[in-house]
Amino acid sequence: MTSSLIPHTSTGATSFMAGVRPVLAGLVLSFGAFSAQQASAVTIFTDQAAFTAALGSFGSDNFADFAAGDYFETTATRPNFSASSANGLYNNPGSLSTNTSGSAISIDSFTVANAPSINAIGGYFYATDMDFGFLSSTVSFSLNGLDIYNQDILNESTFLGFISADPFESFSFLATDENGADAYTTSSALTLGTTEGAVVIDPGVVTDPVVVTDPVVVTDPVVVTDPV
């Protein structure tokens, strides 16, 4: 892992390739397609409180310790996971992002205290321009090598959480702009956890999260927008 501090500006200089942040100008690598694997049941949350209420143990990361222009050529090792992107990660305080537009961020090597395995991940996923300005985009999600969900993200406060019936091995997300603008895949916060050991609240209490007893397969995900 390498780290450097480089001014993060969009200069328009011809020495920079379009869609490449300054630190790796001139270097473009290929990123292989995700391989298809057997689907497992996935529940999708759009309410953060309902998502965390469904977890027994979890850890969160808001990337506040990143400096402007923090660059990782291969992998950024975080307290609860490792993050990588095909052409490197280029970050900002409060933002985990890619060095090149059109690149996905992959999350793996999950570690959360008191969680023998991870089957939940949630956060804020969107696109930014070269200067970390928010862009409306479509974000595609992949779990354990399988594409599971696409969502139009119109503001950076949109929360999405995913709970799987099976443990996570990897999780990826990719933000794209429908008009072809350079879109850098970005997250401002991630929460990872497990449903194992989740506290069961008595039915009828208004703070109860929605209980999904028979989650559907990823081709028709349940979307939980509010706790009961």
Buried (B, 14 or more C-beta within 10 A) or exposed (E): EEEEEEEBEEEEEEEBBEBBBBBBEEEBEEBEEBEEEEBBBBBBBBBBEBBBBBBBBBBBBBBEEBEBBBBBBEBBEBEBBBBBBBBBBBBBEBBBBBBBBBBBBBBBBBEBEEBEEBBBBBBBBBBBBBEBEBBBBBBBBBBBBBBBBEBEBEEBEBBBBBBBBBBBBBBBBBBBBEEEBBBBBBBBBBBBBBBBEBEEBEEEEEEBBBEBEEBEEBEEBBEBEEBB
